[in-house]
Amino acid sequence: MKKIAILLAAVLTASAGYAQQTEETTPNRILVTNTAGNYTGYVIDYLSDISFARVDGEVLANIEIDEVNLTEMTLSITRTPECFSYKLAVLPQVTANRLTDDVSAIRYINSLPSGQVPVLYEDYDKGTLSGIELNPESDYTIFTIGIDRYGVEAGVARASFSTPAPEIEGNPHVDIKVTETTRYSFTVLFQPNEDVQNYWILSGEKGTMQAQYEMFAPMLGFSNFNDMIRMWGVACEDEYEFTWSQMAPNTEYEVFVAMTDVRGSFAPYEVYEVTTDALGGSGDAYVDIEIGNYELTEWEDGMGPALTVSYTPNNQSSCYRMAIYSASYYNENSEECNQELCSDPWMPTSNWFQYEAVTYDYRVEPANEIVIIAAAKNGDGVWGEVNVVNYTTPDSLDGYEPASVQKAIKARGNVKNAVSLSKGVIPQIKTVANKMQLRQK
């Protein structure tokens, strides 16, 4: 190992002399940044030297998996010559898929409790790894982090495997019968056969379950769909009828049923489809915008101005969106604003669309030029024309002292983004019904 104490002095000398830096501006920290953008910092006054070393060859603990059950596995681990020791961790496959490079894998595994990540110093030939609890019929990845003779975590090896499916007693199955659908709800009757001990029901928009699983599994520790259905679903026994409400019109949904046999082992989950009643037609969808009163009203932080705006979709509309901007911002970014308006959410999101006529109060200061926009989709999913309404609030309101600067438009009923959790429904991101943007004039 080559010690280069002179380098530190050179760095300090260069820093001190550059642009005649003062004591207040001369760097007093060294930051070492990795490829993921994370850094480790050091106080320069606490360092005596900076050392560099070289290790030739890979630093890996390579893995070969021989046999797997739910409480232990047989595997062989062979270290490369430069691998002094290694850490070992077993993670659900959906979590492992997010660790796309060595740096992210090392960072994530090091964030786990130390008891879950043993440090080992030996090779193993068909050794037995015990002390694990795996779910049946699930995908996992085992990781090793190779550590060199300097204690540097330098190489990641991984091997994927699947646990065996449980032996299911009988033929568990749940019959499903859709007993009622409306534009905003559907009711389903579930009838388990005698081979079902317990079951759970969960619904979400068709095609969204996989994305939800990949998003939440790393956070919540899911290793298979049954885990997710059980956590988010409604627990049921015997015959049971359930109504899903606050759903979207003309939308295909999937109803997932996870079930256990009489011994409590999970059987393969089942999926059924149901569609809410249609709304809208095949013609041009359009949203009327009507400006109402501008007056003082009570807000959360006291009295303030309120501009009333009503939105009314025509009979061809299946859903619509609205937004409000400062005129200066919209005029410079109209295409971007219209594209964002006429868009679908990236994941199930409550309040993204409106379906019926609504009225909102917006807190807009006097003498502000604003633009209100709205657009609707017809029953075939085709967006109609964007309705654009320009409006300037009155110069004053009796009894109100205007704020010096309006930084944002508030809407009555505004909620911050959050995850909406309701039993039996895939979690949704909560958001306000309107995109509100007001920039300083």
C-alpha positions in Angstrom: 0.0 0.0 0.0 1.4 3.3 -1.0 0.9 6.2 1.3 0.7 9.6 -0.3 0.7 12.1 2.6 2.2 14.8 0.3 -1.0 14.7 -1.8 -3.1 16.0 1.1 -0.7 18.9 1.6 -0.8 19.6 -2.2 -4.6 19.6 -2.1 -4.7 22.0 0.8 -2.1 24.2 -0.8 -4.0 24.4 -4.0 -7.2 25.1 -2.3 -5.8 27.8 -0.1 -4.1 29.6 -3.1 -7.0 29.3 -5.6 -8.5 32.7 -6.3 -6.9 34.0 -3.1 -9.4 32.1 -0.9 -9.9 33.2 2.6 -10.0 31.0 5.7 -13.8 31.2 5.6 -13.9 29.8 2.0 -11.0 27.3 2.0 -12.4 23.7 1.9 -12.1 21.9 5.2 -13.9 18.7 4.2 -13.0 15.9 1.8 -15.9 14.1 0.1 -15.5 10.8 -1.6 -18.5 10.2 -3.9 -19.4 6.8 -5.4 -21.1 6.2 -8.7 -24.6 6.3 -7.1 -24.0 9.9 -6.0 -23.6 9.0 -2.3 -20.6 10.3 -0.5 -18.5 9.8 2.6 -17.1 12.9 4.2 -14.0 13.6 6.4 -12.8 16.6 8.3 -9.5 17.5 6.8 -8.0 18.4 10.2 -8.6 14.9 11.4 -6.6 13.2 8.5 -2.9 12.4 8.6 -2.6 11.0 5.1 -4.5 9.7 2.1 -3.5 6.2 1.1 -4.1 4.4 -2.2 -3.9 0.6 -2.7 -4.3 -1.9 -5.5 -6.0 -5.3 -5.5 -5.6 -7.4 -8.6 -8.5 -9.7 -9.5 -12.1 -10.0 -8.5 -13.3 -9.9 -4.9 -16.2 -12.3 -5.0 -17.9 -15.0 -3.0 -19.5 -17.0 -5.8 -22.7 -19.0 -5.1 -24.1 -22.3 -6.3 -27.5 -23.3 -4.9 -28.2 -27.1 -4.6 -31.4 -27.5 -2.7 -34.1 -25.2 -1.2 -36.9 -25.6 1.3 -38.7 -23.1 3.5 -36.4 -23.1 6.5 -33.0 -24.0 5.1 -31.0 -24.3 1.9 -28.0 -26.2 0.7 -25.4 -24.2 -1.2 -21.8 -23.9 -2.1 -19.8 -20.7 -1.7 -16.4 -20.2 -3.2 -14.3 -17.1 -2.6 -11.9 -15.7 -5.2 -8.2 -15.4 -4.0 -8.7 -11.7 -3.1 -11.9 -12.2 -1.1 -11.0 -12.1 2.6 -14.6 -12.3 3.9 -18.1 -11.7 2.7 -21.6 -10.7 3.8 -24.6 -12.8 2.9 -28.3 -11.8 2.5 -31.4 -13.4 1.1 -34.0 -11.0 -0.4 -37.3 -11.4 -2.3 -36.7 -11.3 -6.0 -38.9 -8.2 -6.5 -36.5 -6.3 -4.1 -33.4 -7.8 -5.8 -34.7 -6.6 -9.2 -34.3 -3.0 -8.0 -30.7 -3.5 -7.0 -29.4 -3.2 -10.5 -25.7 -2.6 -9.7 -23.1 -3.4 -7.1 -23.3 0.0 -5.4 -27.0 -0.1 -4.9 -26.9 -3.7 -3.7 -24.2 -2.9 -1.1 -26.0 0.2 0.1 -29.3 -1.6 0.5 -27.9 -4.7 2.2 -25.9 -2.6 4.6 -29.1 -0.8 5.6 -30.6 -4.1 6.9 -30.3 -5.1 10.6 -26.9 -6.6 11.2 -28.5 -9.8 12.5 -29.9 -10.4 9.0 -26.6 -10.0 7.3 -23.9 -12.4 8.7 -20.2 -11.9 7.9 -18.5 -15.2 6.9 -14.9 -16.1 6.4 -15.0 -19.6 4.9 -15.8 -21.4 1.7 -18.6 -24.0 1.9 -19.1 -27.1 -0.2 -22.8 -28.0 0.0 -23.2 -26.2 3.3 -26.5 -25.8 5.0 -27.9 -22.2 5.5 -30.4 -22.3 8.3 -32.3 -19.7 10.3 -34.3 -18.5 7.3 -38.1 -18.3 6.9 -39.2 -18.4 3.2 -42.7 -18.4 1.7 -43.7 -21.2 -0.5 -43.9 -20.8 -4.2 -41.9 -17.5 -4.1 -38.9 -16.1 -5.9 -35.8 -15.0 -4.0 -32.2 -13.9 -4.6 -29.2 -14.7 -2.4 -26.4 -12.1 -2.3 -22.9 -12.1 -1.2 -20.7 -9.0 -0.8 -17.0 -9.8 -1.1 -14.7 -7.9 1.2 -11.0 -7.6 0.4 -8.0 -7.6 2.8 -8.4 -3.8 3.5 -12.0 -4.3 4.6 -13.4 -2.8 1.4 -16.7 -4.2 0.1 -15.7 -4.7 -3.5 -17.8 -7.2 -5.3 -21.4 -8.6 -5.4 -22.4 -12.1 -6.4 -26.0 -13.2 -6.6 -28.1 -16.3 -7.4 -31.8 -16.5 -7.9 -34.0 -19.4 -6.8 -37.6 -20.3 -6.2 -39.2 -22.1 -3.2 -41.4 -25.2 -3.8 -45.1 -24.9 -3.9 -46.9 -26.4 -0.9 -48.8 -29.6 -1.1 -52.5 -28.5 -1.3 -55.1 -30.6 0.3 -58.3 -31.0 -1.9 -59.2 -28.5 -4.6 -59.8 -25.0 -3.0 -61.9 -22.8 -5.1 -64.2 -19.7 -4.7 -67.1 -19.2 -7.1 -67.8 -15.6 -7.9 -71.0 -14.0 -9.1 -71.4 -10.3 -10.0 -74.8 -9.4 -8.5 -74.9 -5.7 -9.4 -72.9 -3.0 -11.3 -73.4 0.7 -11.5 -71.2 3.5 -12.9 -69.4 3.9 -9.6 -69.7 0.5 -7.9 -70.0 -3.3 -8.3 -71.2 -6.0 -5.9 -69.8 -9.5 -5.9 -71.0 -12.7 -4.2 -68.2 -15.1 -3.1 -69.0 -18.8 -2.5 -66.0 -20.9 -1.3 -66.1 -24.7 -1.6 -65.5 -27.0 1.3 -61.8 -27.2 0.7 -61.3 -23.5 1.5 -60.4 -22.5 5.1 -60.0 -18.7 4.6 -59.9 -16.3 1.7 -59.2 -12.7 1.0 -60.6 -10.5 -1.8 -58.9 -7.5 -3.4 -59.8 -5.4 -6.5 -58.0 -2.9 -8.7 -58.0 -1.6 -12.3 -57.3 -4.3 -14.8 -53.5 -4.6 -15.5 -52.3 -2.6 -12.5 -51.6 -5.4 -10.0 -48.1 -6.2 -11.2 -46.9 -2.6 -11.1 -48.4 -2.2 -7.6 -46.7 -5.4 -6.5 -43.3 -4.2 -7.8 -43.7 -0.8 -6.1 -44.8 -1.9 -2.7 -43.2 -5.4 -2.3 -39.7 -4.0 -1.4 -41.2 -1.7 1.3 -43.7 -4.2 2.7 -41.8 -7.4 2.3 -44.1 -9.2 -0.1 -42.6 -12.3 -1.7 -45.6 -13.3 -3.8 -49.1 -12.0 -4.8 -50.8 -14.0 -2.1 -48.9 -11.9 0.5 -50.2 -8.7 -1.1 -53.8 -9.9 -1.5 -53.8 -11.0 2.2 -52.4 -7.7 3.5 -54.6 -5.4 1.4 -57.7 -7.6 1.0 -60.9 -8.2 2.9 -60.7 -11.3 5.1 -63.6 -13.6 4.4 -65.1 -16.9 5.6 -68.0 -18.8 4.2 -70.3 -17.2 1.7 -69.8 -13.4 1.5 -71.1 -10.5 -0.5 -69.0 -7.3 -0.9 -69.6 -4.0 -2.7 -66.7 -2.0 -4.1 -67.8 1.7 -4.2 -66.1 4.9 -5.5 -65.0 3.2 -8.6 -64.7 4.7 -12.1 -67.3 4.4 -14.8 -66.8 2.3 -17.9 -63.7 0.7 -16.3 -62.5 -2.9 -16.3 -61.5 -4.2 -12.8 -59.9 -7.4 -11.6 -61.0 -9.1 -8.5 -58.2 -11.2 -6.9 -59.0 -14.0 -4.5 -56.3 -15.6 -2.3 -57.3 -18.7 -0.4 -55.9 -21.3 2.0 -56.7 -25.0 2.1 -58.0 -26.7 5.3 -54.4 -26.9 6.6 -53.7 -23.2 6.1 -51.5 -23.5 3.0 -52.0 -20.9 0.2 -53.5 -22.3 -3.0 -52.9 -20.5 -6.3 -54.8 -17.2 -6.3 -57.7 -16.7 -8.7 -58.6 -13.6 -10.8 -62.0 -12.5 -12.1 -63.0 -9.5 -14.2 -65.9 -7.1 -13.8 -66.7 -3.8 -15.7 -68.6 -0.8 -14.3 -71.5 0.7 -16.2 -70.7 3.0 -19.1 -70.7 6.8 -19.0 -70.5 9.0 -22.1 -70.9 8.4 -25.8 -68.9 8.3 -29.0 -69.3 11.9 -29.9 -67.1 14.9 -29.0 -66.5 15.3 -25.2 -66.4 18.8 -23.9 -66.5 20.6 -20.5 -68.3 23.9 -20.0 -66.5 26.3 -17.5 -68.6 28.9 -15.8 -67.1 31.7 -13.6 -69.2 32.4 -10.6 -69.0 34.8 -7.7 -65.8 36.5 -6.4 -66.2 37.3 -2.7 -64.8 37.1 0.8 -65.2 33.7 2.5 -63.7 31.7 5.4 -60.6 29.7 4.7 -58.4 27.6 7.0 -56.2 30.6 7.9 -59.0 33.2 8.0 -61.0 35.3 5.7 -59.9 35.6 2.1 -61.1 35.9 -1.5 -62.8 33.0 -3.2 -63.5 32.7 -6.9 -66.3 30.2 -7.7 -65.8 28.0 -10.8 -68.2 25.4 -12.1 -67.4 22.6 -14.5 -70.1 20.7 -16.4 -69.2 17.8 -18.8 -71.5 17.1 -21.8 -73.4 13.8 -22.2 -70.6 12.4 -24.4 -68.0 12.7 -21.6 -66.9 9.7 -19.6 -64.5 11.6 -17.4 -62.7 14.9 -17.3 -59.9 17.0 -15.8 -59.5 20.6 -14.9 -56.6 22.9 -14.0 -55.9 26.6 -13.2 -52.8 28.6 -13.9 -51.5 32.1 -13.9 -51.9 33.6 -17.3 -48.2 34.3 -17.7 -47.2 30.7 -16.9 -49.9 29.2 -19.1 -49.2 31.4 -22.1 -45.6 30.4 -22.0 -46.3 26.7 -21.5 -49.7 26.1 -23.0 -48.8 22.9 -24.9 -47.2 21.3 -21.9 -50.1 22.3 -19.7 -52.7 20.9 -22.1 -50.7 17.6 -22.5 -50.6 17.2 -18.7 -54.3 17.9 -18.5 -55.2 15.2 -21.1 -53.2 12.4 -19.5 -53.8 9.3 -17.5 -52.2 8.7 -14.1 -49.0 6.6 -14.0 -50.7 4.5 -11.2 -54.2 4.3 -9.7 -54.8 7.8 -8.4 -57.9 9.0 -6.6 -59.4 12.3 -7.8 -57.4 12.3 -11.0 -60.6 12.3 -13.0 -64.0 13.9 -12.3 -67.2 12.4 -13.7 -70.1 14.7 -12.8 -70.6 18.4 -12.6 -68.6 20.0 -9.8 -68.0 23.5 -8.3 -64.8 24.7 -6.7 -63.8 27.8 -4.8 -60.3 29.0 -5.5 -58.4 31.5 -3.4 -57.1 34.0 -5.9 -55.9 37.4 -4.9 -57.4 40.5 -6.6 -56.0 41.8 -9.9 -54.6 38.5 -11.0 -54.8 37.2 -14.6 -55.6 33.5 -14.6 -56.3 30.8 -17.1 -58.8 27.9 -16.4 -58.7 24.8 -18.6 -60.7 21.6 -18.8 -61.0 18.7 -21.1 -63.0 15.4 -21.2 -62.6 11.9 -22.7 -65.6 10.4 -24.4 -66.9 6.9 -23.9 -64.4 5.5 -26.4 -61.4 7.0 -24.5 -60.9 9.9 -27.0 -59.9 13.3 -25.5 -62.0 16.2 -26.7 -61.1 19.9 -27.2 -59.5 21.7 -24.3 -61.7 24.5 -23.1 -59.6 27.6 -22.2 -61.1 30.4 -20.2 -59.1 33.6 -19.5 -60.2 35.6 -16.5 -58.9 38.6 -14.4 -60.1 38.9 -10.8 -61.4 42.3 -9.8 -58.9 44.9 -8.6 -60.3 44.9 -5.1 -62.7 43.4 -2.6 -64.4 45.5 0.0 -63.1 44.8 3.4 -60.0 42.8 2.3 -56.4 43.9 2.3 -54.7 42.0 -0.6 -51.6 39.9 0.0 -48.4 41.4 -1.5 -47.7 38.3 -3.5 -49.8 35.2 -4.3 -47.5 32.2 -4.5 -50.2 29.5 -5.2 -53.9 29.1 -5.8 -55.7 27.3 -3.0 -58.8 25.1 -3.7 -61.3 24.3 -1.0 -60.9 20.7 -0.1 -57.2 20.6 -1.2 -55.4 17.5 0.1 -51.7 16.7 0.0 -50.5 13.6 -2.0 -50.6 10.5 0.1 -51.3 6.8 -0.3 -55.0 6.0 0.2 -55.4 2.6 1.9 -58.8 1.0 1.9 -59.4 -2.7 2.7 -60.2 -4.6 -0.5 -58.8 -2.0 -2.9 -55.3 -1.6 -4.3 -53.7 1.5 -2.7 -54.2 4.7 -4.7 -52.2 7.9 -4.6 -54.4 10.8 -3.4 -54.2 14.0 -5.3 -56.2 17.1 -5.8 -58.8 17.1 -8.6 -57.1 20.2 -10.2 -53.6 21.0 -11.0 -53.0 24.5 -9.6 -50.1 26.7 -10.6 -49.8 30.4 -10.1 -46.4 32.1 -10.5 -45.5 35.5 -9.3 -46.5 38.3 -11.8 
